[in-house]
Amino acid sequence: SLEKKRLRDREENYLRTIQREKERSDDLLHVILPADIAAELKATGEVRPRKVENVAILFADVAGFTSYCDSREPETIHHDLQDLVKQMEILTAAYGMEKIKTIGDAYLAAAGLLKRTPDPALDCVRCGLAMMEMAKTLPSAWELRVGVHCGAVVAGIVGRQKYQYDVWGDTVNAAARMQTEANPSSLCVSAETWRRLESQCEGRSLGLREIKGKGEVEVFEVLAVRT
């Protein structure tokens, strides 16, 4: 009887350990992936790629980040960048958007991807303008360049290690190009996206710019959202 009890106790300890590890694994998966995507991955072992229309992509990048890094210790750089990204994540959630990833000092987010919204381009612009103002108030006093573009994207997961839900397509590339056209503390969009925004935003044309892969494109700077 004592031997049976020891075996039962050992089995219960194993089961509790397995359950704790499963919960830790689930928690980590939900940190890495959006909730719906994590549920699909757990249920089927894969994530079906999707083409989603009317998605707005936001790219934000720190102006002068390379020179900033040249004169600071790694711990300081990491602390300041962590502080910035945490605040950007808060704003992303506040405007109903999804953080996709960070790439060095660049931040990529989407509106209308997993949760439909009436005006994803406007959500991105509101969020981008708020991010620029927030960055100035941090001890690092960073200035952001922000680009926004709206259109169709393909979304999914590639690979089997270090899962990451990602987006691809011309819309993503165009948002990245708009970010490179922006001056520090400014937000730029293409003429196509500006047509969605002009009734609700203040802005100005920056004229035609030669955009890689696009040719000459008229670029607009969004100055404010009309209240």
Secondary structure, DSSP 8 states (H G I E B T S, - for coil): -HHHHHHHHHHHHHHHHHHHHHHHHHHHHHHHS-HHHHHHHHHHSS---EEEEEEEEEEEEETTHHHHHHTS-HHHHHHHHHHHHHHHHHHHHHTT-EEEEEETTEEEEEESSSS--S-HHHHHHHHHHHHHHHHHHSTT---EEEEEEEEEEEEEE-SSSS--EEEESHHHHHHHHHHHH--TTEEEEEHHHHHHHTTTEEEEEEEEEEETTTEEEEEEEEEEE--
